[in-house]
Amino acid sequence: MKLSARDADSWIAKPPGDRPGTLIYGDDGMRVALKRQSLVANLAGPAADEEMRLTRIQAGDLRKEKTLLDDALKAQGFFPGTRVALVEDATANVADRIVAALSDWRPGDAHVVVTAGALKATSPLRKAFEKHPRAGCIAVYDTPPDRAEVERWVSEAGLTTDRDAMAALVALAQDLGPGDLRQLIAKLSLYKLDDGAALSVVDVGACAPASTEADLNDVLNATADGKASDIGPILTRLEAQGAQPVSIVIAANRHFRQLHAAASDPGGAGAGIGRLRPPVYGPRRNAMLRQAQRLGLHRLEDALGLLTETDLTLRSAARVPQMALTERTLIRLAMMGKR
C-alpha cells in the first residue's frame, strides 16, 4: 500500500511487526539511506547486525542466486527478536524474486526491506508494493526535512532545545543535506554531553558548518573541470566541517548524471543543459556546459560507473579508508578528460 508522508513517518517510527515488507525509493540516495537506517533500527534494534538478525542482500547477488531472499526470510537466528532481510539498490531485474518472496511470506518470517532509486509508476517493483494489502511503499522526495523530522532527530540524539535553537536547525535544514544535518545534530549531542542545559542558538552557531554547500560545489567543479590538485585541499576542509564521504559521492553522482543527460541530448550539450530540471542558469549553466563538452558522452558513462562502484564500496561492510577512497575516485574522474 502506498503511504503518505505522515503515514510513512509513523510506519518508520513504529513499524508494525506483522507486515511482510517495506519498499523505500527515491532520487536522493542519502535520504533513502537515512529512512532505511531508521526503519531497520526500529524493526530489529540497534544490535541487529551483531545478533545476526539482519541479512544484507545486494540486488546483483539476488539476480545471480534466486534463493538468497527466500533463505533469508525463513532462516532462524540464535537471538530472539524481529529479523530483517535488506535488499539494496533493487531494480526491475529482481522484481519478480521480491514479489514472489512477498507472496510466500508467513508470520514469523523476516521483514523484507527494499531500497531503490527513482521508480516510475509503471515499475513492477513499485506496483507490487503499492497494490499489496499489507506491505508498505514509501516514496522519498528531494525536499528538506520538515520541523517534525528535525524535532525527532533532536529527540533521538537526547537533546532538548529552546525555541530559537529549533528555529535555527529548521533553517539550516533548508541548506544542508539530511546527512549533513544529522551529522550536525550528532556533533551537538557531543558538544552538550556534559551540559544538562537545553540547546541554544549560540550552540548551534558554534557547531554549524560555515559553507558546506559552497565547498561541495567547489569539489564537484574541480573534479569536472579536471583540476585534480585542488581536490585534496577542498576535501580536507569538507571533512573538518563534518561532511561524509557517502554524501560527497552521492552529490558527485548527481552532478555527473546531469552532465551525462546534457551530453546525450540529440540537440547537443547546450540544448541538454537547457532541458535540465530544475533549470540551471547563469555562471553555473556555463560551467556545466563547459564540463559536459570537455568530458563527452563516453567518458561521462565511465565516470558514472566509477562513482557507482565507489558508492557501493562505501556502503558495504568493507573496512576501507572512506575519505581516501573518495579522494582517489574524484582524482581519477578529474584525470579522465586529460586522456
Secondary structure, 3 states (H helix, E strand, C coil): CECCHHHHHHHHHCCCCCCCEEEEEECCHHHHHHHHHHHHHHHHCCCCCCCCCEEEEEHHHHHHCCCHHHHHHHCCCCCCCCCEEEEECCCHHHHHHHHHHHHHCCCCCCEEEEEECCCCCCCHHHHHHHHCCCCEEEEECCCCCCHHHHHHHHHHCCCCECHHHHHHHHHHHCCCCHHHHHHHHHHHHHHCCCCCCCECHHHHHHHCCCCHHHHHHHHHHHHHCCCHHHHHHHHHHHHHCCCCHHHHHHHHHHHHHHHHHHHCCCCCHHHHHHCCCCCCCHHHHHHHHHHHHHHHHHHHHHHHHHHHHHHHHHHCCCCCCHHHHHHHHHHHHHHHCCC
